[in-house]
Amino acid sequence: MFRYVLPAALVLAACSGGPTPGPSPSPSPPVLRNPLNVALYPQAEIISVRSFRQVVTGEQTRGTVFADGAGTYDGQEVVAASGAPFAKLAAWVRHFGSHGPGDTHQYGFDYAAFERGTRKGTHGTLVIVMDPQVVDRQFGSVLGLIAKYRSMPEFMRGPIDQEVKRRIGITLSDAMQPASPIGATLAALGEFEQRNSRGIVIVDAVRR
């Protein structure tokens, strides 16, 4: 009996002369906004915004945005895409403050790190620019090792760290720190798999 319900309903709708409802329009994706008081490169498109809270030790603050030492930090990360050439982005990022060494360009990224004060305290801020294709070419093998590295016992990690550092100048431990220049660069790389653009990553954190 139930197999006739749907056709009958359609016949009644047709006889009534009323319009047949069409498919509902898909909701528009939300417009992402930059929540940080750090200006992006002109016409950059924000593709990801996230907040995080992290407890860090004194050793984990080395070379990261955790400027006030060990403790609990509230942070935000903004990832944006830009059609500008990498050279222009690299020149732009150096206006922010202390920046990365010149050899970072061969690995496809550059960055500036600085501190800024607000009513909430001292923020550590990192602004990174990247050419995702070059980063992937230089660090693709490292990304494949990270998952295996996490599952290894501590005593097996040391030799691998030193071998990776000999090859590319950083340890896997550093590459896994999402609030460090290389860590934030690698963490954002997946956002650009389907994009032919350069990337901008801003990471900002303040101690609670």
DOFI-855194 format. One line per field, with one value per residue (C-alpha): residue number from 1; residue in one letter; chain; x, z, y negated. Coordinates in steps of 0.25 Angstrom, whole numbers, always signed. Layout:
k	(NUM	...)
r	(A	...)
c	(A	...)
px	(X	...)
pz	(Z	...)
py	(Y	...)
***
This chain:
k	(1	2	3	4	5	6	7	8	9	10	11	12	13	14	15	16	17	18	19	20	21	22	23	24	25	26	27	28	29	30	31	32	33	34	35	36	37	38	39	40	41	42	43	44	45	46	47	48	49	50	51	52	53	54	55	56	57	58	59	60	61	62	63	64	65	66	67	68	69	70	71	72	73	74	75	76	77	78	79	80	81	82	83	84	85	86	87	88	89	90	91	92	93	94	95	96	97	98	99	100	101	102	103	104	105	106	107	108	109	110	111	112	113	114	115	116	117	118	119	120	121	122	123	124	125	126	127	128	129	130	131	132	133	134	135	136	137	138	139	140	141	142	143	144	145	146	147	148	149	150	151	152	153	154	155	156	157	158	159	160	161	162	163	164	165	166	167	168	169	170	171	172	173	174	175	176	177	178	179	180	181	182	183	184	185	186	187	188	189	190	191	192	193	194	195	196	197	198	199	200	201	202	203	204	205	206	207	208)
r	(M	F	R	Y	V	L	P	A	A	L	V	L	A	A	C	S	G	G	P	T	P	G	P	S	P	S	P	S	P	P	V	L	R	N	P	L	N	V	A	L	Y	P	Q	A	E	I	I	S	V	R	S	F	R	Q	V	V	T	G	E	Q	T	R	G	T	V	F	A	D	G	A	G	T	Y	D	G	Q	E	V	V	A	A	S	G	A	P	F	A	K	L	A	A	W	V	R	H	F	G	S	H	G	P	G	D	T	H	Q	Y	G	F	D	Y	A	A	F	E	R	G	T	R	K	G	T	H	G	T	L	V	I	V	M	D	P	Q	V	V	D	R	Q	F	G	S	V	L	G	L	I	A	K	Y	R	S	M	P	E	F	M	R	G	P	I	D	Q	E	V	K	R	R	I	G	I	T	L	S	D	A	M	Q	P	A	S	P	I	G	A	T	L	A	A	L	G	E	F	E	Q	R	N	S	R	G	I	V	I	V	D	A	V	R	R)
c	(A	A	A	A	A	A	A	A	A	A	A	A	A	A	A	A	A	A	A	A	A	A	A	A	A	A	A	A	A	A	A	A	A	A	A	A	A	A	A	A	A	A	A	A	A	A	A	A	A	A	A	A	A	A	A	A	A	A	A	A	A	A	A	A	A	A	A	A	A	A	A	A	A	A	A	A	A	A	A	A	A	A	A	A	A	A	A	A	A	A	A	A	A	A	A	A	A	A	A	A	A	A	A	A	A	A	A	A	A	A	A	A	A	A	A	A	A	A	A	A	A	A	A	A	A	A	A	A	A	A	A	A	A	A	A	A	A	A	A	A	A	A	A	A	A	A	A	A	A	A	A	A	A	A	A	A	A	A	A	A	A	A	A	A	A	A	A	A	A	A	A	A	A	A	A	A	A	A	A	A	A	A	A	A	A	A	A	A	A	A	A	A	A	A	A	A	A	A	A	A	A	A	A	A	A	A	A	A)
px	(+0	+11	+17	+6	+6	+17	+11	-2	+3	+10	-3	-10	+1	+0	-15	-15	-8	+2	+17	+25	+35	+49	+62	+66	+78	+91	+94	+106	+119	+122	+131	+144	+150	+163	+162	+176	+181	+191	+189	+189	+196	+186	+175	+179	+167	+165	+163	+164	+163	+164	+166	+174	+179	+192	+200	+215	+227	+239	+246	+234	+235	+248	+247	+231	+221	+220	+228	+225	+231	+224	+209	+196	+193	+181	+184	+179	+183	+179	+183	+181	+184	+190	+193	+205	+219	+227	+238	+228	+222	+236	+239	+226	+227	+241	+234	+228	+241	+251	+251	+257	+270	+272	+274	+259	+256	+262	+252	+240	+237	+240	+235	+235	+234	+231	+223	+212	+205	+190	+181	+182	+197	+209	+205	+216	+213	+218	+215	+219	+219	+221	+221	+214	+220	+234	+231	+225	+237	+247	+240	+230	+239	+239	+224	+224	+233	+225	+214	+224	+232	+220	+218	+233	+238	+247	+260	+258	+255	+269	+276	+265	+265	+280	+279	+267	+275	+287	+279	+270	+275	+264	+260	+246	+243	+244	+236	+225	+224	+211	+215	+229	+232	+235	+224	+213	+218	+217	+204	+197	+202	+190	+181	+188	+187	+176	+181	+191	+195	+205	+201	+201	+200	+199	+200	+197	+198	+196	+199	+186)
pz	(+0	+4	-10	-15	-5	-12	-26	-21	-13	-26	-34	-24	-24	-39	-39	-29	-39	-28	-32	-29	-18	-23	-16	-4	-7	+0	+11	+8	+15	+27	+24	+32	+38	+44	+59	+62	+62	+52	+37	+26	+13	+4	-3	+4	+6	+20	+19	+33	+47	+60	+75	+84	+98	+102	+114	+111	+119	+119	+109	+99	+99	+92	+78	+79	+82	+96	+101	+116	+119	+124	+127	+120	+108	+100	+85	+71	+57	+44	+31	+18	+3	-6	-21	-18	-22	-11	-12	-9	+3	+8	+7	+14	+26	+29	+33	+45	+54	+56	+44	+40	+34	+19	+17	+20	+6	+0	+9	+3	+15	+23	+36	+46	+61	+71	+84	+86	+98	+100	+112	+114	+115	+105	+93	+85	+70	+58	+44	+33	+18	+10	-4	-1	-13	-9	+5	+1	-8	+3	+15	+9	+14	+28	+28	+26	+38	+48	+50	+52	+61	+70	+73	+76	+90	+95	+94	+79	+75	+78	+66	+56	+61	+59	+45	+41	+46	+38	+26	+27	+39	+49	+58	+57	+71	+66	+53	+62	+70	+64	+70	+64	+50	+44	+52	+48	+34	+33	+41	+30	+18	+16	+15	+1	-6	-15	-17	-26	-17	-6	+9	+21	+35	+47	+61	+73	+88	+102	+115	+124)
py	(+0	-10	-10	-18	-29	-37	-37	-41	-53	-57	-56	-64	-75	-76	-77	-88	-97	-102	-103	-90	-94	-93	-89	-98	-107	-103	-112	-121	-118	-127	-139	-137	-150	-153	-153	-158	-172	-168	-173	-162	-165	-173	-164	-152	-142	-136	-121	-116	-122	-114	-117	-108	-106	-100	-97	-98	-95	-104	-95	-96	-111	-111	-118	-119	-129	-126	-138	-138	-125	-112	-113	-112	-120	-124	-126	-128	-124	-130	-124	-132	-130	-140	-141	-150	-145	-139	-149	-161	-153	-151	-166	-169	-160	-166	-179	-172	-170	-160	-151	-137	-135	-136	-121	-119	-124	-111	-103	-112	-120	-133	-139	-150	-148	-159	-163	-173	-177	-178	-179	-164	-164	-161	-154	-146	-147	-139	-143	-133	-134	-121	-115	-102	-95	-98	-94	-81	-78	-81	-75	-64	-53	-59	-59	-45	-42	-50	-40	-29	-37	-40	-25	-22	-21	-32	-25	-23	-37	-43	-37	-40	-54	-56	-50	-59	-71	-67	-66	-79	-87	-84	-72	-65	-70	-85	-81	-76	-89	-96	-110	-110	-115	-102	-95	-105	-104	-89	-89	-99	-92	-83	-95	-98	-84	-89	-103	-110	-121	-125	-124	-133	-128	-137	-130	-138	-134	-141	-135	-133)
***
